[in-house]
């Protein structure tokens, strides 16, 4: 650590005002019965995710009057929010430019209003999001029952306090990576939404190129464009159970291993060539994934071993449109029997139209995949830099601005 850096307790960098470092409402002061359809948002563990550990999704609310009553537990833009019980180590920063000026923290949260003349809130956020800091806090948690920490632990937790200009320089370097990641994530969402919208436009609403001059004919599934047909799902894709691969046998290469819940590890050998379609067979069912690199599907997954009358992307979106959870055949563990879905009646568009869709939508998803790989590299670089910057191993004063 640099000679000009000091360490101090977190309570010493809290703003010099009442309730600057405080926990959530005590006891029954806040419960489900106080939630309303609108008002002041309540920050819960589900909101400590996303950019800078803060998400506006899935808010519950309390009335303005209840928020006033809980003013000691109010939080505002620029405050840090910590998890007190459950997922210990979670931290989020309420954005400085938040369109919402007041929040209430739940019973499972604690909040800090930093002293702006001592610490940069972004620097403090990065310190508490670092893996070493998270582990240190987790090691202080009470293990009986649900893991938890109390306000006293947080008050006395030591934090590094470099000079403010150095804090801001460190935060600026790390923020640049997070901004690139966030921009790429937004682009991925747009590309994926565009591809899905194109599928609906062509194959659900039948507004495909040249549809204006086409006729409609009756079918077992209602009116469909002339030249299209109704077949079984296994005419579109044939699902096959995945392959066993014990954890002890996984090499940790660059081939993704897909389980029912998605990627669960990596190996040095692929069982299936891309592109592929994977869905859950046991444990978790309903999610469908389009895979753009060679992969290994585990035995808890089903993968498409063939597309007799379809292109992979049409098969993917078609399977995604089916509520597979309704075909659960497991008494205790959710299970999908492929034979129960293979016989479903589905619409099969002409192959040339599917190929055209594969080319257009496929290009969108390829770009989405490139961005996802860039995000992985950015995160890896940021995570390597983060502890070295926070410990003073990298002297930011010598770096070019």
C-alpha positions, 0 to 999 in steps of 0.5 A, a space after each residue: 500500500 502506498 505511503 500516503 494511504 491510510 486505513 480507517 474504520 468504515 464509520 469514520 468515513 460516514 457522513 457527519 449526519 444522523 443515520 449515515 450508517 444504519 441498518 434496516 427497519 427493526 422487527 415488524 416496522 416493515 413487512 409485507 402488509 406495508 407494501 403498496 402499488 406505488 410510493 417509495 421503493 424498498 431496496 431488497 437483495 434482488 435490487 443489488 445487481 446490475 450496473 454498480 450493483 443496483 437494479 431498478 427491477 422488481 421493486 416493492 413500495 411503501 407509502 410516503 407516510 410509511 417512508 417518513 416513519 422509517 426516515 432512519 432507514 431511508 437511502 438516497 442517490 450516492 448511498 451504498 447498500 449492503 446485504 445484512 443476511 443471506 447473500 453476505 458480501 452483496 453491495 450496491 450503489 444507488 446511482 448519483 443520477 437516479 431518477 428516484 430521490 428516496 428509497 427505504 432499505 429492507 430489514 435485510 439491508 444496511 446503508 452508508 452515506 459516505 463523507 464526500 470530503 473523505 471518500 469517493 463513493 465509486 472507489 468505496 463501491 469497488 473496494 467492497 465489490 472486490 473478491 478479497 473484501 467480499 471474502 473478508 466480510 463473509 468470514 465475519 458473518 455469524 454462521 448460525 442459521 441464515 448467515 448474517 452480519 450486524 451493523 457493528 461489524 460493518 462500522 468497524 470494518 477497515 477500508 483503505 483511504 488514499 488521497 481523494 484524487 487517487 481514489 477518483 483516478 482508480 474509480 475512473 479506470 474501473 468505471 471505464 471498464 464497467 461502462 464498456 461492459 454496460 454498453 455491450 450488454 445494452 447492444 446484446 439486448 437490442 440485437 436479441 430483441 431484433 432477432 426475436 421480433 423478426 421471428 414473430 413478424 415472419 413466422 407468427 404474424 406471417 408478415 414475411 417477404 412476399 406475403 402480400 401476394 400469397 394466399 392463406 389455406 386452412 390447417 389443423 392449426 388454423 389459417 397458414 400461408 399457402 406452401 407452408 405445412 403442419 407437422 410434428 415437433 420432431 420434424 423440426 428438431 429431434 431432441 436427445 438426452 445429453 452425455 455423462 461427464 463427471 466433474 472429476 473428468 472435466 478438463 477445464 478447456 474452452 468447450 462449454 458444458 451445458 446442464 439444464 440450467 445453462 453453462 456449468 463448466 468447461 471441457 477440452 472435448 466437444 460432443 456436438 457441433 454448433 449451432 445447437 439448441 439445448 433445453 433442460 431435461 431434469 431438475 430445471 425445465 422450460 429454458 431454451 438456449 441457442 448455442 453458437 460454439 461446439 459444446 458438451 450437453 450433460 445428461 440433465 439436458 436435451 439437445 437437438 441432434 437433428 433438424 429434419 425440416 428446419 434451420 437451427 434458429 427457426 427450431 430454437 425460436 419455435 421450441 422457445 415459444 412452447 411452455 415446456 413446463 406443462 410437460 413436467 413428468 417428474 413427481 419430485 424432480 421436474 423432468 421433461 420427457 422428449 417423447 411428450 413434446 415430439 408429437 406436438 403439431 407445429 407449423 413448418 415454413 418453406 426451407 428457403 424462407 427459413 434459410 433467409 431468416 437464419 442468415 439475417 437473424 443469425 448475423 444478429 446473434 453472431 454479433 451478440 456472441 462477439 459482444 458477449 466474448 468482449 464482455 468476458 475479456 473486459 470483466 477478466 481484465 477489470 477483475 485482475 486490475 481491481 485488487 492491484 489498484 485497490 492495494 496500491 500495487 499499481 501507482 495510478 499517479 504514473 499512468 497516463 490520464 
